[in-house]
Amino acid sequence: MKTHVILITGPRAAGKSTFAAEVHRALVGSVLLRVDEPFHQVMAQDRSRWNGQEAALYAVVLYHQLALARDLALAGSCIIVDATVLPDQLAPLLDNPR
């Protein structure tokens, strides 16, 4: 399998997760990263800390998931990222690892 990062993005409830799951099933051996899952896990663990700062938390989770996607792709994996991403948030995917 070739190394790729496939970024599936769009607004909430647009069908990103459904489409990402189908792409993942079609690309045997691919890795599916769903940014919403760790975001919701952190919110559930400490909602009072993040209330009103959801966008900041999502940005932190997204940053780390995109860096993980980059590292996995550099290691030879095909990665599918399911997230809401703005163009200015792509740096972790494009930056050279340290």
Secondary structure, DSSP 4 states (H G I P E B T S, - for coil): ---EEEEE--STTSSHHHHHHHHHHHSTT-EEEETHHHHHHHHHH-HHHHTT-HHHHHHHHHHHHHHHHHHHHHTT-EEEEES---GGG-HHHHSPP-
